[in-house]
Every structure is written in C-alpha cells, then in structure tokens.
C-alpha cells in the first residue's frame, strides 16, 4: 500500500489516515488507489474482530481536496472522456459507503471539495471546532462529481444542497450541525474523548446488526442514477475554458478563496 495512506488496526478500530501533511493531504490518484486498498483490508478485518473504521488526516488539516496539479496538463484522452476517471473515483467512494463496518470521518482544519465528498461517503462526521467545510467546485467551473451532489442532497435536502454547491461557500459548523451535515463538534482538547465515546457506542451493539442496519438505511435512500448525472455534467464542464483558467489561478494563488491553514 502507498505511504500516502496509513492503514492500521488497534483492537476493534481500523484507521485509514491521509498522509500528505506537507500538501494539506490533497488527494491525488495514488492516494485514491491506496484508499481503495485500505477499505479492502478493513472489509477483511470485519471478519477478524474490527468494529469501526476511522478516517483521519495526518497533521493540522483533514484535506484541502483534490490535488489540482493533476489537472494542469491532463492527458488528452482524459480531457475527451472523463467518464472512466469519474466512475473509478465514484466506485472507490461507493466502497466506503458500502463498507460492512460503520465509518467515522474525523475532520479538522479544512475539509473541502473532494475531501468533503470523501467525508460524505462515510456514515458519520465528527469535526474539531473551527473546521472549514465546503464544496468550492462551482468556483472552478465544475461541480462535485464523486458522489458529493447525490450524498449532500440525501443529507440536507435539495434546496440546501443547491445553496452549498452553487455558491461554493464554506459552511460554518453550527449550521452544518443544524443541517445534519455533521454529527458532532468538539474542542480540540476534547476530540479524542468524543471520538472514543462514539466508537464505544457503536461497538456496544451487535456487529452484524450494525452492519445490516447500515445496509438497510443505505439501500432505502440509494439513488444510483444520480452518480451518472454527476459524471455526465462534469464531463461537459471539464472541457470548458472556465475550468482551465480557474485551475491555473488556484495553482498561482491568485484565486479569491482562503485555502491557507490556521
């Protein structure tokens, strides 16, 4: 497995850790492959006593989102046909959503763009105070296309989802908590205690009951065609001049979005 993702087991807890702290855990293709492999291992560990998966980010930031450097000089084939790329990433996040174990995402610093799409694929989201959440894709001339649109609608409803997606704004934690986008917020000093309590509450229930309850809820609200709509829309936008200009501006740090850590 790539060193960009750390996967480790401690008792009943299986941890998946984004490990590019110098790049604010920006997600690239190698990391996505490693995330997929880590959840394959978590699935195997479900039969060996694992009860909960924790997804974290190494360092002060969970993740600033996708690594924009991938799009400065994309392959011509990718520019002409984005569907295989999008479908592969969607499949990896679907694997997280369908994991037999409950998955808790622990957020700190920033959780933006694809990072928030990753968090949305998890069952629960716990945040440290002052964490910034957002889907800024529209400001880059694209949309969330790795399940973010579909899963956000499921969580907060279409009107609120349009608000966050179409404006690209960050949402503050009290509002995110009110909307059901996150499950709990803790001061940094109390985070680990809060996570431990959440893990213990899940572990106290019968593992098969938890797994089947997760599957039942997911199947009831499933909207698979929505992923295909995301992929279609993104394929059109990816070829636009707006997207190319916005990516270059973001790389050059001339784009008016606060991406710096605190």
ROLOMI-8687 format. One record per residue (C-alpha): x, y, z. Coordinates in pm, whole numbers, padded with zeros to 5 digits, always signed. Layout:
XYZ...
end
This chain:
+00000+00000+00000+00119+00355-00075+00276+00555+00210+00028+00831+00121-00236+00635+00313-00166+00473+00650-00389+00179+00743-00360+00035+01091-00564-00174+01330-00583-00115+01704-00819-00355+01874-01167-00304+01731-01073+00015+01545-00935+00019+01190-00783+00358+01097-00738+00499+00747-00513+00807+00760-00448+01053+00477-00073+01104+00491+00037+01401+00280+00051+01667+00555+00301+01886+00365+00043+01913+00084-00251+01951+00326-00345+01593+00242-00450+01693-00111-00592+01382-00276-00421+01251-00587-00468+00938-00795-00217+00733-00596-00397+00820-00274-00730+00715-00420-00589+00374-00511-00447+00340-00159-00781+00441-00001-00947+00167-00203-00690-00090-00086-00727+00023+00276-01103-00034+00269-01049-00376+00113-00836-00456+00417-01097-00310+00654-01358-00534+00495-01139-00839+00559-01081-00727+00917-01457-00714+00975-01440-01094+00995-01149-01070+01239-01299-00850+01509-01283-00497+01365-01593-00298+01455-01538+00061+01338-01335+00242+01071-01192+00585+01150-01086+00808+00859-00845+01085+00957-00591+01327+00814-00231+01346+00934-00131+01691+01053-00344+02001+01108-00573+01958+00804-00803+01671+00714-00772+01752+00344-00784+02056+00117-00947+01842-00154-00824+01707-00483-00464+01778-00587-00518+02045-00853-00176+01980-01006-00328+01672-01170-00532+01899-01396-00268+02142-01518-00171+01915-01806-00431+01638-01818-00393+01366-02077-00581+01435-02398-00780+01116-02354-00892+01231-02010-01000+01569-02148-01207+01400-02420-01355+01131-02199-01375+01200-01827-01623+00919-01757-01371+00639-01675-01186+00870-01433-01506+00983-01261-01656+00635-01246-01339+00494-01088-01340+00757-00813-01714+00713-00760-01659+00338-00722-01396+00396-00452-01623+00624-00251-01911+00380-00304-01687+00115-00146-01658+00335+00164-02034+00389+00175-02097+00013+00140-01826-00099+00384-01963-00360+00626-01826-00159+00918-01957+00181+01028-01717+00455+00913-01648+00770+01116-01469+01060+00948-01274+01289+01185-01242+01640+01042-01005+01920+01133-00867+02233+00971-01010+02204+00621-01243+01958+00451-01305+02097+00104-01416+01970-00234-01329+01605-00287-01234+01579+00080-01592+01664+00177-01714+01415-00084-01499+01155+00092-01646+01256+00427-01999+01236+00285-01932+00875+00182-01869+00793+00548-02151+00718+00789-02067+00982+01049-01868+01305+01054-01710+01445+01372-01539+01785+01349-01299+01990+01557-01412+02345+01629-01329+02597+01350-01302+02329+01080-01396+02472+00740-01628+02267+00519-01725+02344+00162-01769+02231-00197-01595+02510-00396-01610+02329-00730-01853+02577-00889-01593+02850-00838-01359+02640-01051-01618+02597-01325-01710+02238-01235-01938+02051-00991-01887+01785-00722-01882+01464-00925-01765+01187-00689-02099+01143-00516-02092+01480-00342-02403+01614-00511-02603+01294-00457-02499+01239-00096-02537+01604+00003-02896+01605-00124-02968+01294+00082-02831+01457+00397-02958+01815+00378-03221+01822+00101-03216+01978-00247-03253+02346-00152-02969+02344+00098-02757+02132-00135-02807+02391-00412-02701+02664-00170-02367+02498-00091-02294+02366-00442-02399+02666-00649-02233+02928-00427-01926+02721-00342-01927+02886+00002-01790+02737+00321-02048+02639+00579-01983+02716+00945-02000+02430+01191-02312+02538+01385-02507+02550+01060-02352+02221+00940-02458+02060+01268-02809+02204+01244-02846+02076+00886-02723+01727+00974-02411+01758+00760-02201+01664+01062-02288+01462+01372-02083+01631+01644-01838+01916+01708-01571+01915+01979-01299+02150+02100-00959+02018+02000-00882+01919+02358-01195+01702+02377-01186+01548+02029-01027+01214+02114-01261+01161+02407-01559+01240+02184-01439+01002+01911-01381+00727+02169-01734+00767+02303-01876+00741+01951-01670+00429+01882-01775+00269+02210-02142+00338+02141-02119+00164+01803-01911-00123+01941-02168-00187+02215-02421-00300+01955-02408-00639+01786-02172-00612+01485-02399-00787+01236-02695-00575+01345-02490-00259+01292-02372-00380+00951-02721-00479+00834-02874-00159+00971-02621+00042+00771-02700-00155+00456-03075-00123+00508-03062+00255+00550-02829+00299+00252-03047+00085+00028-03361+00273+00127-03214+00612+00026-02999+00486-00265-03005+00695-00583-02752+00533-00816-02866+00721-01132-02760+01042-00959-02395+00938-00990-02436+00901-01365-02585+01251-01385-02286+01389-01193-02045+01218-01432-02229+01350-01740-02233+01710-01616-01870+01703-01512-01759+01566-01848-01906+01875-02017-01757+02122-01769-01412+01966-01766-01354+02076-02126-01451+02438-02058-01220+02739-02066-01361+02847-01730-01224+02533-01565-00877+02562-01718-00846+02928-01619-00970+02865-01265-00728+02577-01208-00432+02787-01319-00543+03076-01098-00574+02844-00798-00227+02699-00858-00085+03052-00893-00263+03151-00569-00445+03435-00741-00791+03285-00687-01003+03457-00417-01052+03155-00189-00886+03124+00152-00705+02791+00134-00438+02861+00394-00435+02667+00719-00461+02840+01052
end
